[in-house]
């Protein structure tokens, strides 16, 4: 970002710059001007020529400073760098500012002020005594927020003053940057859960392009291909060297469902049930991506992130890293939805090929618990973390009948094949993640070992 010095006037031309400079007179400058005018008036009334000269000198000094400051021709360029630009809630980021004098003459006293939201901390201010021609100065400050979100930084304001402190001019740079505060994440232990997820085998499965050698789909020869893979029949047909396709790796899929319905959560703030669910979804996303799964984020209103590629799932290599960043950016600003049900999320899920489903539910009534139970039929395995927000608002003593209703909904989910865990305030996801693993082992043992992840979660 760059901004002009005092020579850069507005559309009003030099008159507009002069008016702005006059309005920028400091208390000292206004006092000198008022004293000079008063002395001149008294000298005229009393007929004192010496007093008149003193009054004119007092009044002229701030005006001369204004004219000199306005007509000074130098330019200052500034840059801002965030390290890092994406930071978890509760962690600090450092903002680096660099000012460079790109004119041929040194500057006077410079005062820098960067505009930041109040949740990131106090507004930083710096004073630079003098920057020589072609010189540069670097300063930095730290920002921190306990609340996730996207926060603009800037624009940077540059305040210039004359050596006598009579006048100050403020110039603003046009550019600004954005700090993304993502939800907190916590490392999760490796667990093994029960559920139908055939073909997961260490988080990956392989399949040939078609059934047999006669049906193989060839491709053009590329430099470095093994000549033993040349498909001579296709080479003769197409008139160019063709090779057999390799087995194509297919990553195991995982959908993380986040219930954002406003009616499903009570309370607000960093310690609310909704913030716990958002942080839990972020932790699950990171954990499954690290374990080699193709992951997507799904909300109750049917929106998926990423929206394209691999049927909406984060792919591999660089695309996976970009998609992971996109999902975390989405969780940084996700808010309550006005929907009343989970039917849109249910419609997004295809029949039986969704892979593993990890859901974070708020309060579920009988109808929505039934919809969630049907989701199990459209996934290979399903794990639910259910938050009763009344516990988070009223503490450990639920109202009469609420505990029984919550248990009925958990039982409905478990009977439909979910591994359902009730979440209480005061504990992190890692504890419930381990508890879900123990439930999975129990279900697998009760079924005689006929169900389970091949390779489990790792």
C-alpha positions as CSV (number, residue, x, y, z in Angstrom):
1,X,0.0,0.0,0.0
2,X,1.2,3.5,-0.6
3,X,0.0,7.0,0.0
4,X,1.1,10.5,-0.9
5,X,2.7,12.9,1.5
6,X,1.5,16.4,2.1
7,X,1.9,17.3,-1.5
8,X,-0.9,14.9,-2.5
9,X,-4.0,17.2,-2.3
10,X,-7.6,16.3,-2.7
11,X,-9.9,17.2,-5.6
12,X,-10.1,20.7,-4.2
13,X,-6.5,21.3,-5.3
14,X,-4.1,23.4,-3.2
15,X,-6.9,25.4,-1.7
16,X,-8.5,22.2,-0.4
17,X,-5.1,21.1,1.0
18,X,-4.6,24.5,2.6
19,X,-8.0,24.4,4.3
20,X,-7.3,20.9,5.5
21,X,-4.0,22.1,6.9
22,X,-5.6,25.0,8.7
23,X,-8.1,22.6,10.3
24,X,-5.1,20.6,11.4
25,X,-3.7,23.3,13.6
26,X,-2.7,21.9,17.0
27,X,-3.6,23.5,20.3
28,X,-0.2,25.1,20.3
29,X,-0.7,26.5,16.8
30,X,-4.2,27.8,17.6
31,X,-2.9,29.4,20.8
32,X,-0.1,31.2,18.9
33,X,-2.5,32.4,16.3
34,X,-5.0,33.6,18.9
35,X,-2.3,35.3,20.9
36,X,-0.9,37.0,17.8
37,X,-4.3,38.4,16.8
38,X,-5.0,39.6,20.3
39,X,-1.6,41.3,20.5
40,X,-2.2,43.0,17.1
41,X,-5.6,44.3,18.2
42,X,-4.2,45.6,21.5
43,X,-1.3,47.2,19.7
44,X,-3.7,49.0,17.3
45,X,-5.8,50.2,20.2
46,X,-2.9,51.3,22.3
47,X,-0.7,52.6,19.4
48,X,2.2,50.4,20.4
49,X,4.3,49.5,17.3
50,X,6.5,47.1,19.1
51,X,3.6,45.1,20.4
52,X,2.2,45.0,16.8
53,X,5.4,43.4,15.5
54,X,5.3,40.8,18.3
55,X,1.6,40.0,17.5
56,X,2.3,39.6,13.8
57,X,5.2,37.3,14.6
58,X,3.1,35.2,16.8
59,X,0.3,34.9,14.2
60,X,2.6,34.3,11.3
61,X,4.5,31.4,12.8
62,X,1.7,28.8,12.7
63,X,0.6,30.1,9.3
64,X,4.1,29.7,7.9
65,X,4.3,26.2,9.4
66,X,1.0,25.4,7.6
67,X,2.2,26.6,4.2
68,X,5.6,24.8,4.5
69,X,3.9,21.6,5.6
70,X,1.4,21.7,2.7
71,X,4.0,22.6,0.0
72,X,6.5,20.0,1.2
73,X,7.0,17.5,-1.6
74,X,7.8,14.0,-0.5
75,X,6.1,10.7,-0.7
76,X,5.9,7.8,1.7
77,X,5.1,4.2,0.9
78,X,4.0,1.6,3.4
79,X,3.4,-2.2,3.5
80,X,1.8,-4.4,6.0
81,X,2.5,-8.1,6.5
82,X,0.6,-10.6,8.7
83,X,2.5,-13.5,10.3
84,X,0.4,-15.7,10.1
85,X,-2.7,-14.5,8.3
86,X,-4.8,-17.3,9.7
87,X,-4.5,-18.0,13.5
88,X,-6.6,-20.0,16.0
89,X,-8.7,-18.2,18.5
90,X,-6.7,-17.3,21.6
91,X,-3.4,-17.2,19.7
92,X,-1.4,-14.2,18.7
93,X,-0.4,-12.9,15.3
94,X,2.2,-10.3,14.6
95,X,1.7,-7.4,12.2
96,X,4.8,-6.0,10.5
97,X,4.7,-2.5,9.1
98,X,7.3,-1.0,6.8
99,X,7.5,2.6,5.9
100,X,9.8,3.8,3.0
101,X,10.5,7.4,2.0
102,X,10.5,7.3,-1.8
103,X,11.1,11.0,-2.2
104,X,14.5,12.9,-2.5
105,X,14.2,14.7,0.8
106,X,14.1,13.6,4.4
107,X,10.8,13.6,6.3
108,X,10.0,15.3,9.5
109,X,8.3,13.7,12.5
110,X,6.0,10.9,11.4
111,X,3.3,9.3,13.6
112,X,1.8,6.0,12.5
113,X,-1.5,4.6,13.6
114,X,-3.1,1.4,12.3
115,X,-6.8,0.9,12.6
116,X,-7.7,-2.4,14.2
117,X,-11.1,-3.8,15.6
118,X,-11.3,-3.4,19.4
119,X,-11.5,-7.2,19.9
120,X,-7.9,-7.5,18.6
121,X,-6.5,-5.1,21.2
122,X,-5.7,-1.4,21.5
123,X,-5.0,0.7,18.5
124,X,-1.2,0.7,17.9
125,X,0.7,4.0,17.5
126,X,4.3,4.6,16.6
127,X,6.5,7.7,16.3
128,X,9.3,8.0,13.7
129,X,11.7,10.9,14.3
130,X,13.1,11.3,10.8
131,X,13.3,9.1,7.7
132,X,16.1,10.0,5.3
133,X,15.7,10.1,1.5
134,X,15.3,6.5,0.3
135,X,15.3,5.2,3.9
136,X,12.9,2.8,5.5
137,X,11.7,2.0,9.0
138,X,10.1,-1.2,10.3
139,X,7.8,-1.6,13.3
140,X,5.5,-4.4,14.5
141,X,2.8,-5.1,16.9
142,X,0.7,-8.1,18.1
143,X,-3.0,-8.8,17.9
144,X,-5.0,-11.5,19.6
145,X,-8.7,-12.5,19.7
146,X,-10.6,-15.1,21.7
147,X,-13.5,-14.8,19.2
148,X,-13.3,-16.4,15.8
149,X,-14.1,-14.3,12.7
150,X,-12.6,-12.2,10.0
151,X,-11.1,-8.9,11.1
152,X,-10.0,-6.1,8.8
153,X,-6.6,-4.4,9.6
154,X,-6.2,-0.9,8.3
155,X,-6.2,1.5,6.7
156,X,-2.9,2.7,8.1
157,X,-2.9,6.4,9.0
158,X,0.2,8.6,8.7
159,X,0.3,11.8,10.7
160,X,2.8,14.5,9.8
161,X,3.8,17.5,11.9
162,X,6.1,20.5,11.6
163,X,9.2,20.8,13.8
164,X,7.4,23.4,16.0
165,X,4.3,21.2,16.6
166,X,2.0,23.9,15.2
167,X,0.2,21.8,12.6
168,X,-0.6,18.1,12.0
169,X,-1.8,16.5,8.8
170,X,-3.3,13.0,8.5
171,X,-3.1,10.8,5.4
172,X,-4.7,7.4,5.1
173,X,-3.4,4.5,3.0
174,X,-6.1,2.9,0.9
175,X,-5.1,-0.8,1.4
176,X,-6.1,-3.0,4.3
177,X,-5.5,-6.7,5.2
178,X,-7.7,-9.3,6.8
179,X,-6.9,-11.5,9.8
180,X,-8.8,-14.7,9.9
181,X,-9.3,-16.1,13.4
182,X,-10.3,-19.8,13.0
183,X,-11.8,-22.0,15.8
184,X,-9.5,-23.7,18.3
185,X,-8.6,-27.3,17.4
186,X,-7.3,-30.0,19.7
187,X,-5.4,-33.2,18.8
188,X,-7.5,-36.3,18.8
189,X,-6.4,-39.8,19.8
190,X,-6.5,-42.7,17.3
191,X,-9.6,-44.8,17.9
192,X,-11.6,-47.7,16.4
193,X,-15.3,-47.3,15.9
194,X,-18.0,-49.7,14.9
195,X,-20.0,-49.1,11.8
196,X,-20.4,-50.3,8.2
197,X,-17.5,-48.9,6.2
198,X,-16.5,-51.6,3.8
199,X,-13.3,-51.0,1.8
200,X,-11.8,-48.4,4.1
201,X,-8.6,-50.4,4.6
202,X,-6.1,-48.0,6.2
203,X,-8.2,-45.1,4.9
204,X,-7.7,-45.9,1.2
205,X,-9.0,-48.3,-1.4
206,X,-7.9,-49.1,-5.0
207,X,-9.9,-50.1,-8.1
208,X,-9.1,-50.8,-11.7
209,X,-10.5,-48.6,-14.4
210,X,-12.6,-51.4,-15.9
211,X,-13.0,-55.1,-15.3
212,X,-10.4,-56.8,-17.5
213,X,-7.4,-56.3,-19.8
214,X,-9.6,-56.2,-22.9
215,X,-11.7,-53.4,-21.4
216,X,-8.7,-51.3,-20.1
217,X,-8.9,-47.6,-20.9
218,X,-5.5,-46.5,-22.3
219,X,-3.9,-43.1,-22.3
220,X,-1.2,-41.4,-24.3
221,X,2.4,-42.2,-23.5
222,X,4.2,-39.7,-21.2
223,X,7.9,-39.2,-20.7
224,X,9.0,-41.5,-17.9
225,X,6.3,-44.2,-18.3
226,X,7.4,-47.8,-18.1
227,X,7.6,-49.3,-21.6
228,X,6.3,-52.6,-20.1
229,X,2.9,-50.8,-19.7
230,X,2.6,-50.1,-23.4
231,X,-0.8,-51.3,-24.7
232,X,0.1,-52.5,-28.2
233,X,-3.4,-53.1,-29.4
234,X,-4.5,-49.5,-28.6
235,X,-1.2,-48.2,-30.1
236,X,-2.0,-49.9,-33.4
237,X,-5.5,-48.6,-33.3
238,X,-4.7,-44.9,-32.5
239,X,-1.4,-44.7,-34.4
240,X,0.5,-43.4,-31.3
241,X,2.1,-45.0,-28.3
242,X,-0.5,-45.8,-25.7
243,X,-0.1,-47.2,-22.1
244,X,-2.3,-48.9,-19.7
245,X,-3.8,-46.8,-16.9
246,X,-2.5,-47.6,-13.4
247,X,-4.8,-48.5,-10.5
248,X,-6.3,-45.3,-9.4
249,X,-6.2,-44.6,-5.6
250,X,-9.4,-43.6,-4.1
251,X,-9.4,-41.9,-0.7
252,X,-11.8,-42.9,2.0
253,X,-14.5,-40.2,2.4
254,X,-15.7,-38.4,5.5
255,X,-18.4,-35.9,5.9
256,X,-18.4,-33.6,9.0
257,X,-22.0,-32.4,9.6
258,X,-22.4,-29.2,11.8
259,X,-25.8,-28.4,13.1
260,X,-26.1,-24.5,13.1
261,X,-29.8,-24.1,13.8
262,X,-30.5,-21.2,16.0
263,X,-33.3,-23.1,17.8
264,X,-30.8,-25.9,18.6
265,X,-28.5,-23.8,20.9
266,X,-28.9,-21.6,23.8
267,X,-26.5,-19.0,25.1
268,X,-23.6,-17.2,23.4
269,X,-20.0,-16.5,23.9
270,X,-16.7,-18.4,23.7
271,X,-17.9,-21.0,26.2
272,X,-21.3,-21.6,24.6
273,X,-22.5,-24.9,23.2
274,X,-22.5,-23.6,19.7
275,X,-18.8,-22.5,19.9
276,X,-18.0,-26.0,21.3
277,X,-19.7,-27.6,18.3
278,X,-17.8,-25.4,15.8
279,X,-14.5,-26.1,17.5
280,X,-15.3,-29.8,17.6
281,X,-16.1,-29.8,13.9
282,X,-12.8,-28.0,13.1
283,X,-10.9,-30.6,15.2
284,X,-12.5,-33.5,13.4
285,X,-11.8,-32.0,10.0
286,X,-8.1,-31.6,10.8
287,X,-7.8,-35.0,12.3
288,X,-9.5,-36.8,9.4
289,X,-7.5,-34.9,6.8
290,X,-4.3,-35.8,8.6
291,X,-5.3,-39.5,8.5
292,X,-5.7,-39.4,4.7
293,X,-9.5,-39.1,4.3
294,X,-11.2,-37.0,1.7
295,X,-13.2,-34.6,3.8
296,X,-16.0,-32.2,3.3
297,X,-18.0,-29.9,5.6
298,X,-21.8,-30.0,5.6
299,X,-24.2,-27.7,7.4
300,X,-27.8,-28.2,8.3
301,X,-28.9,-25.8,5.5
302,X,-27.4,-28.1,2.8
303,X,-24.2,-26.1,2.1
304,X,-21.0,-28.0,1.5
305,X,-17.4,-27.0,1.5
306,X,-15.6,-27.5,-0.8
307,X,-18.4,-27.4,-3.4
308,X,-16.6,-28.9,-6.3
309,X,-14.2,-31.7,-7.0
310,X,-14.5,-35.4,-5.9
311,X,-18.2,-34.9,-5.4
312,X,-17.7,-32.0,-3.0
313,X,-14.9,-33.6,-1.0
314,X,-11.4,-32.2,-0.5
315,X,-9.1,-34.0,-2.8
316,X,-5.4,-34.8,-2.4
317,X,-2.1,-32.8,-2.8
318,X,-2.3,-29.0,-3.1
319,X,-6.1,-29.0,-3.7
320,X,-6.6,-30.7,-0.3
321,X,-4.6,-28.0,1.5
322,X,-6.6,-25.3,-0.3
323,X,-9.9,-27.0,0.6
324,X,-8.8,-27.4,4.2
325,X,-8.1,-23.7,4.4
326,X,-11.5,-23.0,2.8
327,X,-13.3,-25.1,5.3
328,X,-11.5,-23.5,8.2
329,X,-12.2,-20.0,6.8
330,X,-15.9,-21.1,6.6
331,X,-15.9,-22.2,10.2
332,X,-14.3,-18.9,11.2
333,X,-17.4,-17.0,10.2
334,X,-20.2,-19.6,10.5
335,X,-23.2,-18.4,12.4
336,X,-26.6,-19.6,13.4
337,X,-29.0,-20.5,10.6
338,X,-32.7,-19.8,10.7
339,X,-33.7,-23.3,9.6
340,X,-35.8,-25.5,11.8
341,X,-34.7,-28.9,10.5
342,X,-32.0,-31.2,9.1
343,X,-33.9,-32.2,5.9
344,X,-31.7,-30.1,3.6
345,X,-28.6,-31.8,4.8
346,X,-30.3,-35.2,4.5
347,X,-31.2,-34.5,0.9
348,X,-27.5,-33.6,0.0
349,X,-26.3,-37.0,1.2
350,X,-26.4,-39.7,-1.4
351,X,-27.5,-43.3,-0.7
352,X,-24.9,-45.4,1.0
353,X,-21.7,-43.9,-0.6
354,X,-21.0,-41.0,1.8
355,X,-18.3,-42.9,3.7
356,X,-17.9,-41.9,7.4
357,X,-20.3,-39.3,8.8
358,X,-19.3,-37.3,11.9
359,X,-22.1,-35.1,13.2
360,X,-22.3,-32.3,15.8
361,X,-25.9,-31.9,16.8
362,X,-27.6,-29.3,19.1
363,X,-30.9,-29.9,20.7
364,X,-32.9,-32.5,18.8
365,X,-36.7,-32.9,19.0
366,X,-38.4,-36.1,18.1
367,X,-38.8,-35.2,14.5
368,X,-35.2,-34.1,13.9
369,X,-33.9,-37.1,15.8
370,X,-35.9,-39.3,13.3
371,X,-34.3,-37.4,10.3
372,X,-30.9,-37.9,11.8
373,X,-31.6,-41.6,12.3
374,X,-32.4,-41.9,8.5
375,X,-29.0,-40.2,7.7
376,X,-27.3,-43.3,9.0
377,X,-28.7,-45.3,6.1
378,X,-26.9,-43.0,3.7
379,X,-23.4,-43.3,5.2
380,X,-20.9,-46.1,5.7
381,X,-20.5,-45.3,9.4
382,X,-21.9,-42.6,11.6
383,X,-20.8,-40.9,14.9
384,X,-22.8,-38.2,16.6
385,X,-21.8,-35.8,19.3
386,X,-25.1,-34.5,20.8
387,X,-25.1,-31.2,22.8
388,X,-28.0,-30.5,25.2
389,X,-27.6,-26.7,25.4
390,X,-29.7,-26.5,28.5
391,X,-26.8,-28.1,30.4
392,X,-24.5,-25.4,29.1
393,X,-26.9,-22.6,30.3
394,X,-28.2,-24.0,33.5
395,X,-25.2,-26.1,34.6
396,X,-25.3,-29.7,35.6
397,X,-28.9,-29.8,36.8
398,X,-31.2,-30.3,33.8
399,X,-34.9,-29.3,34.2
400,X,-37.4,-32.0,35.0
401,X,-38.0,-34.4,32.1
402,X,-35.3,-33.0,29.9
403,X,-32.8,-35.7,30.8
404,X,-35.2,-38.4,30.0
405,X,-36.1,-36.8,26.6
406,X,-32.4,-36.5,25.8
407,X,-31.8,-40.2,26.6
408,X,-34.7,-41.2,24.4
409,X,-33.2,-39.3,21.4
410,X,-29.8,-40.8,22.0
411,X,-31.3,-44.3,22.2
412,X,-33.1,-43.6,18.9
413,X,-29.8,-42.7,17.2
414,X,-28.1,-45.7,18.6
415,X,-30.8,-48.1,17.6
416,X,-30.6,-46.8,14.0
417,X,-26.8,-47.5,13.9
418,X,-25.3,-44.3,15.2
419,X,-22.4,-44.2,17.7
420,X,-24.0,-41.4,19.7
421,X,-22.3,-39.6,22.6
422,X,-23.8,-37.0,24.9
423,X,-21.6,-33.9,25.4
424,X,-21.5,-32.0,28.7
425,X,-19.8,-28.6,29.3
426,X,-16.3,-28.5,30.7
427,X,-14.7,-31.2,28.6
428,X,-12.8,-31.2,25.3
429,X,-13.6,-33.3,22.3
430,X,-10.7,-35.7,22.8
431,X,-12.5,-37.2,25.8
432,X,-15.7,-37.9,23.9
433,X,-13.7,-39.0,20.8
434,X,-12.2,-41.7,23.0
435,X,-15.6,-42.5,24.5
436,X,-17.0,-43.0,20.9
437,X,-14.2,-45.4,20.2
438,X,-15.1,-47.5,23.3
439,X,-18.7,-47.6,22.2
440,X,-17.6,-48.7,18.8
441,X,-15.6,-51.6,20.2
442,X,-18.6,-52.6,22.4
443,X,-20.9,-52.6,19.4
444,X,-18.4,-54.6,17.3
445,X,-18.0,-57.2,20.1
446,X,-21.8,-57.5,20.6
447,X,-22.2,-58.2,16.8
448,X,-19.6,-60.9,17.0
449,X,-17.0,-58.9,15.1
450,X,-18.9,-58.8,11.9
451,X,-19.0,-55.0,11.7
452,X,-16.3,-52.4,12.0
453,X,-13.8,-50.3,10.2
454,X,-11.3,-52.2,8.3
455,X,-8.3,-50.6,9.8
456,X,-10.4,-48.4,12.0
457,X,-9.6,-44.7,12.6
458,X,-6.0,-44.0,12.9
